[in-house]
């Protein structure tokens, strides 16, 4: 048996517009100028307080707390209006992998559990993932806590597990947990950054990712 752990934002769902809009709103509410989308997307994958500290390092703690609160409020409203879409091919990949009796699927995301539950409900993914690890109960990526918990929950050792993600934080987390990391190029960090962070492979589309995982599982 093997374990395949997926990141969410930038890997399964294209949430860049939601993320940038929410962060822009939060910065404005805190009296700060919004940041360019490219800069905001560099922190996707980190837990929200850590991400805000990276984006506003000179802001005092109270201001950072206001940004976090504003982001949560704005993102929740945007999510209620329209869920961030799955990337093309994501559902087909999950369908095919879920049919195999030698693979277990899990999630490790910087999202909150409430946000993850909303994403799963919006896309009809309930029951697909045996382990759901979120920012609520763990240190931010790239700390390996989420992956260690997923392995403990599923009974799979690191040598039989792989992390699928779009950021260097995902690849560094995989390395820290002792497991392989496969990077996807359609997300928020460039392929070179994923390779530098230890990605064993980089794939450019979900069809290729599916085949790569199946070959790894053999």
N, C-alpha and C positions, 0 to 999 in steps of 0.2 A: 504493500500500500504506500502511496505517495501523497504529499500535500502540496497543493498549489494555492498560494496566498496572493490575492489581488489588492492593489491600491485602488482607490475610487476616482478622485478628481484628477483628470488628465490621463487616466488609464482606462476606466470603464465609461465615465461620463465626461462630457465636454462642458464644464461649468465655468469657463473663463469669464464669460460675460457677467454671470451672477456674482462671481468673486470680485471682479473689478468694480462693478456698480456698488456692491455692498461696502467695499473698502473706501471707495470715493465718498460715499455718504457718511461713513464713520469718521473719516478725516475732517470733512466739512463740519460735522456736528461738534467736533472737538476743537474747531477753530484753526485747522491746518489745511494747507493746500493739498488737493488730491494728487496722487502720484500717477505716472504713466502706467498703462496696463502692463507693459513688458517688465517693469520693476516689480509690480504687485505679484505677477505670476512667478517670480523667482522664489517666493516663499511658500508656494502651494505645497502642501504635504506636512508642513510644520504644524504643531498645535497652535491654536489661535493666539494665546498670550505671547508665545515665543515668536510667532510671525510678526505680530505688531511691534514687539521690541526690536526686531530686525529692521522693520520699515521706518520706525520712528525712534531711533536710538537716543535722540536728544530730548525727547518729551519726558516729562516727569511721570512718576508712577500713576498718579491720579489721571493724567491725560491718557496714558496708555489704557487704563481701565475703562475710560469713557469710549475709546476707540473700539475696544473689544465688545463692549455692550452695544454700541451703535452698529457694528458689523453684524452681530448676531440678530439684532432686530431687523435690519434691512435684508439680510440673507433669508431669514424666515419668511418675510413678506413676499420676496421674489419667488421663493420655492412654492409658496401657496398659489401664486398666480400661474406659474408654469415651471414644471420640473426641468432641470437640466437634461439634455438629451444624451442617450447612450451613443457612443461612437459607432459608426457603421461597422457591422460585423461582430460587435460585442455580444449581442444576444445569441447569435449563432455559435460563437466560440463557447459560451457558457453552456448552451444546450448540449453541444457535442461532448464537452468534458464531463458534464453531469451524468451522461449516459454510461460512462466507463465505471466499472466496479473496482478499478484499481487506483482511483483518484479521489481525494477529498478536497473540497474547495473551502477557502476561508477568505476573510477580509482583514486588512490592517490599514487603517486610515486615520488621518489627522482630523477627520470630522468628529463631531459629537455623536453620541449614540442616537439622539433624537434626529439629527440630520441624516445619519445612515439609515435609520428605520424609515424615514420619509422617502429616501431614494429607492430603497428596496420595494416599498409599497407602490410607488409611482410606476415602477417598471415591472411589477409582477415577479419579483425575484425571491419571494418568501420561500424558505426551505432549501434554497440552493447552497447555502454556505453553512458548514458545520460549526465554524467558529467566527465570531464577529468581534474584532478588537478595535477600539476607538480611543480617541484622545481623553475621554472621560476618566479612564482608569489607569493611564500609563504616562510616563514621561514622553516628551515629544520625540519623533524621529529626529536623528538616526539611532536613538537609544534602542536596543534590541528587545525591550520588554514586551511589545505587542507580539512579536514573532515567537518569543520564548513561551508566552501564554498560549498562543495558537498551537504550538507543538505539544505543550503539556495537555491541552484540552483534547487534542486528537490522538495523542499517543504516538506521534510520528517524530523520528529523530531528524536532526539537521541535514544529514547526508541524503535524506529521502524527501527533502522539501525544497521549494523554490519560491522566490518572491518576484512578482510581476509588477513593475512600476515605471513611472515616467520621469522621476526625479533622482538626483544624486542622493537625496536623503533616503530613498527606498533602497538603493544599491548599497549604501553605507550601512544601513540597518541590516540588510541581508548578511553582509560580511561580518558584522558584529555578532550576529546570531549563529554564524557558522554555516549558513546555507547559501546556495547559489542565487544569483539575481539576474533576471532577464529584463532588459530595458525596452521600452516602446518609444518610438521616435515621434509619435503624434501628440505628445503631451507638452509639458511646460518647461522642460530643461533640454538643451541640445544634446544630441547623441554623444558628442565628445565628452561632455560632462558626465554622462552615465558610464562611459568606458573608463574615464579617469577614476570614477568612484567604485569601480570593480565589477561592472556588468560583464557577465560571461558571454552574453549575446545581446545584440540589438536587432529588433524587428521593426518593419515599416508598415505592416498591416495585420489585421486580425487573422486572416487566413494563414499567414505565415506564423503568427504566434501559436495558433492551434496546432499546426504541424510540428513546430518546435517543441511544444510541451509534450506532444504525443511521442516524438522521437526520444525526448529526455526520459519519458516514463517507461520506455521499453528496456 
